């Protein structure tokens, strides 16, 4: 992935992308090409740049983690709609997660561990995780050309529990509790 300023010339980046897309299409003409932007802020610029340079792809996708991309879930809706309006491409959220607790089950600090990292109205609880994922899914359904989402690290449990000193920094955002039982948020995936 390229971020503004990391490659010296936009033209070099576009050439790399077009070469990669061509290789994928040459391998399998039926393949769907997905291009990812990590975050919300700047996504309209990024996909606009691809549009301006006639980059061939099928689906744009974004990451949305409240801890890094903002705790205002309303921003997600506009961040999904703006690039779709610009490009008419399908859109996905390919990385997201939310905690079911602020506790931990090993001796490794979690990425999300304080109330200030949470979205207002979505506590770090079983119900809060379910509500957050349901809201995200609803945002995608309401977005023209919204096609789905992927949950990141749903299986990242603390594999040795409290004995682990090299455990999971994501365990409280997994889709399984500290007894390795599926959490209520899993039901969002069967509809």
N, C-alpha and C positions, 0 to 999 in steps of 0.2 A: 504494500500500500504506500501511496505517496501522500505527503501532507505539504501544503503550501510552504515553499522555502527549502525543502529537504533535497530536492533534485534541482540542479542549477538552472535547468531550462524546462519549461512546460513542454516544449516540442519533444525533448528526449523522453519524458514521461509518456506522452501520447503515443510515440513510436513504440515504446515498450508494451503499452496496453494493447495497441492494435496488433502487434506481433503475437502476443499471448492469445488474444481472441482468435486470430487466424489459425494458430496452431490447434486450438480446441475445436474450431469448426472443421478444419481439415481432418482431424481425427474422427469426429462424429458430427455430421451436419445437423443432426437432430438435438444436439446438446444445448442446454439452456445456460447461457453465460450470466453469471451474477457478479456484480462489482460492489464492493463493500466500502462504506465510509464509517470509521469508528467514531461515533458520536452524533450529535444533532447539530450543534453550532458549526456552520460552514458547509453543511451538506448541500444546500441549494447552490452555493458557489461551486462545489466539487462536481455535482451532476450537471450544472450549467456548463462547466468547462468541457465535460465529456460531450455534451450536446453540441457545443460550438465547434468542436473538433471532429464531429461525426464518428465517434467511437461506437462500434457495433457491439451491443450487449442487449440482454433481455430483461433482467431484473436488477433494480438497485436495492441495496440493503444497508441498514444502519444498525449501530449498537445503541442500546439505551440502558445504562446503569445509573440509577439516581445518584449514587455516591460520586460518580464522575461527570455525569451529563446533566445534572440539575434535578432538584426534587419537586419541580412543578410539572406534574403529569400532563397539564394542558399544552406544554411546549411540545410534547411528543406528537399530538394531533397536527399542529401546524408544521412541525418538522417532517411529517409524513406527506402532508398535502402539498406543500410548496414545490418539492422536486417533481411530484407527479404532475402538477399543473404545468411545469416547465417542460417536461420530457415526454409525458404520456406513457411512461414505462410502468411496469408493475413494481411494487415495493414490498419489502419484508423488513422485519426486525430480526436479525440473525444472532444477536447476543443480548440477553437480558437475564436478570436474576433479582431475587428479593428475599430478605431474611424471614424465617419463621420464628426466630428468637435472636436476642443479642447475647445469649449465653454461648459457651463453647464446650466441646467434648474432648479436648486434647490440650496440650500445653503449647499450642501455636496460636498467635493472635489472629483474629479474623479480620478480613478486609472491612467489613461493616460491623461496627461494634458500639455505636452511640446513636442516641435518638436524633441527633442533628443530621445524620446521614439518611434519614427516612423521609418518605413522602408524607406530608400532612394528611391525616385521615387513614393511613395505612400502617398500623402498628406492626412491630416485629413480632408477629404471632402467626399461628396456623391460619386464622381467618384473614389476617392482614396480607399474608403472602397470597392466599387464594384470591382476595379482592383485587390486589395489585395486578396479578396475572390476568384476571378476568377483565379488568379495565383496559389493559394493554391489548388484549384480544379484541375487545369491543372497538377500540380506537382503530385497529386495522380493518375490522369489518366495515366500519363507517367511512373509511378512506377509499375513495375510488381507486381501484387497481391494487388494493391491499390484499396480499396473497398468503400471509402467514407469519409465524415467528418461530424461533428456536430458543430454547432455554439453555443457558450456559452453565455447565457444571452441576447438573441435577444429581449426578451420582457421586460428587466429591465429598463423601462422608469421612469422618475421622476413622481410619481403618483399624486402629488399635485403641480407640477410645482414649481415656485419660492416661494411658500408659505411653501414648505417642508424644515424642518431643519433636518430631518432624511431620506433624499431622497436616491437616487441611486448613488453609486460611479461608475456605469457602464453605465449610461444613454447615454453617447456620443459614446458608442460602441454597443448600441442596434441596431436592424434592423428597428426601427421606429424613426422618427424625433421628435422634441419637440412639434409637433402638433399631435403626435400619428399616423402619416401617414407612410405607408410602404416606405422604402428607396429603391433605385435602386438595392442594393445588393441582395434583395429578388429574383430577376430574376435568379440568379445563381442556385437556388434550383429547378427550374422547368425543367431542362434539364438533 
